[in-house]
């Protein structure tokens, strides 16, 4: 065989390559080697994750906590890997108890979900009825799950994507809505309504017999302490309030698919528990909820580190000619590409993907303007993105 080999070595000098052993490998390779850059971006965006399959790619599109979980927590999961893999998870009753323990509420008032997306789907398709208020742009899972004819839209672009509780009340005050969706901080703008403002919205919605759906998936990243509305006293006093929280985003474990929905309306919580699958949470996610309390101090420290990194990241972005950065209290930043750069958001996405192996979010479809959204990762990755942005904008200005 050595005398007559059928294969030979091919030296590579920076060329792209990918090993293809099966149909899934072929699917990935087709996106890597797609010559049409517009189509290439579409292929990546349609994957909705799984970018760990792409060697060296930095994903600044999807949003997680870059400083949690710690290695000790991951080591504990690894140590229990065989048991978690080979056994069924507990049913809803046990997992609701675990969620209740972590958020210090009664199990009748909370339901864990296979990510927040599962709970949003059940809530929007089975519980929410009548004219419903949305603030746009926002997390599209909410309006996409609801009738367009019954949707009342507050376009925050009129306020430069920065709005307060009073702005929301003034807009929806005469709209005769039966439900209102608030994502706080909002996605993609990063706009934040403080705790006083949220309590004002809760009181206003109760007075107007309006259900308030509050998504606080990014609230832990804000500078304001103790701002969560998942508190037993608040739930008991406001049965019209429904709080959604994505554990995947806040706690840096999107692969586990975890989220919770809390409310003082026990009947609706019970009906949603019946609507989702009895084993909607896998064993790894259940185990995470079981052990998290031991790592709460690590989580709080991670949030402190994150806020420091966000401050650095935003200041660095503001120093780049050609970008206008919006204030953010989330783990991402929305920025406008200025006209003088002669660069569109779509072009920047293509240049970063093809030239730097970096994926960012193009917001032109959400905003109608020249905007992008950048996730905030750890310091090393953030500097790689910042250098790539400086390179691209320096070439244009």
Order of alpha helices (4+ residues) and beta strands (2+ residues): alpha-alpha-beta-alpha-alpha-alpha-beta-alpha-beta-alpha-beta-alpha-beta-alpha-beta-alpha-beta-alpha-beta-alpha-alpha-alpha-beta-beta-alpha-beta-beta-alpha-beta-alpha
